[in-house]
Amino acid sequence: MRIAVYAFDSITMFHLAAPLMVFGEVGRLGLAPDWETRLWSDRAVRTVEGYSVGDVAGPRTLDWADIVIIPSWPLPLSPISESLRAKLCRAHARGTPIVGLCLGAFAVADAGLLHGRSAVTHWEMMPALAKNHPSIRLDESVLYIDHGDVMTSAGTVSSVDACLHLVRKHLGSAVATRVARNLVVAPHREGGQAQYIERPLAEPAGDTAVADVLEWALGRLDEPLSVDRLAGQARMSRRNFIRQFRLVTGTTPARWILQQRLSEARVLLETTGWSIDAIALACGFGSTVTFRQNFTSAFATAPSAYRKQFADHSHNDRVGETATSVGSGGRIRRG
C-alpha cells in the first residue's frame, strides 16, 4: 500500500502527523512491511507553527500512490489551484482513492469528486462547505464517510479514526485494534459516531455513569442489553439515560451496542476458528440470520467472506477452540 500525503504551506503539524503516525505504526509493528507513506507537495512547505518541512516529494508521487490523502486545508479558505485539481482528478480517474481529512474535504469537493454525494468535515466549517458546494449532502452525525473511491472525515482527531478505518479496511480489525492500542487511542470510534460539536456539556455525574456503563456493557456483549437494562445499571431514568448517552457518545444506546457487537464479531472472525453460529451467540445476536444480516449491511460482505479475506489462519487451525472458548450463555472467555 503506497500512501501519498499532501503537504501544503501553513499546514498544522498535527494534521500532517496524524496519517503519518497511524500508517507508520503499521510498518513499525511489522504488520504490513510493504506499506509506505510519502509526503508530497507542489511548493515549499512551512507549518503554521513555523517549522520548515524537508524531504518532500513532488507531484509525480501521485503516479506512484495507491491512496492520496489531503490531511487538511489552509484557513482562510481558498479554492484549490487548477493544477492541483487536475492532478487529483487524474489520480481519481486511474482508480486511486482520494481522502480528505478534516478541512481536506474542501479540496476534494473543489476537485468535483463529491458532487451529489454525502460528506463530512469539521463541524464548524459545515456551513461554508454547504454554501460552496450545495450539491453535497452533509452529515454532522458521523466521524467519516467512505464511498470507496472518495472519503471524507470530521474534524481534527477524527482524522486518526479515519486512518484507522483505512487500516481496518485493508488489513482487518485485529490489525487496526493493535495499532490503536499501541498509539493509545480508542479502537471503538466507528464512522457512525458523531463528532463532538459545540453543545451543552453533560452533567459530570451522568457523564461518569455513562462511561462506567460503556465499560460494563463491553464485557457483556453476549447478553441482552436493552436500553432499560443499561439505564438501570447507570441508575438513571430511561429518558435521562438516553439523553446523557447521546451527549457522551453522539449516538443512541442501541446503535452503539450494535457497533460494538459487530466490532467484536470482526475480531473473532479474524482471530479464531469459531463457527459463525458460535460467533453470533458470543456477540449477542439473537440468531445467526440476524448476525449475517447486520454484518452484511454494515460491511457489504458476508461473515464467511470477511473471514476468508482477513483470517489469521494460525488461529483458525486450532482444533476444538469453539468448545473451550465459549461458555454457557455464549460468554466470551479470553485467555
Secondary structure, DSSP 4 states (H G I P E B T S, - for coil): -EEEEE--TT--HHHHHHHHHHHHHHHHTTS-TT-EEEEE-SS-EE-TTS-EE-S-B-TTHHHH-SEEEE----SS--PPPHHHHHHHHHHHHTT--EEE-TTHHHHHHHTTSSTTSEE---GGGHHHHHHH-TTSEE-TT-SEEE-SSEEEE-STTHHHHHHHHHHHHHH-HHHHHHHHHHTT--S---TTSPPP-S-PPPPHHHHHHHHHHHHHHHTTTTS---HHHHHHHHT--HHHHHHHHHHHHSS-HHHHHHHHHHHHHHHHHHH----HHHHHHHTT-SSHHHHHHHHHHHHSS-HHHHHHHH--HHHHT-TTHHHHHB-GGG-B---
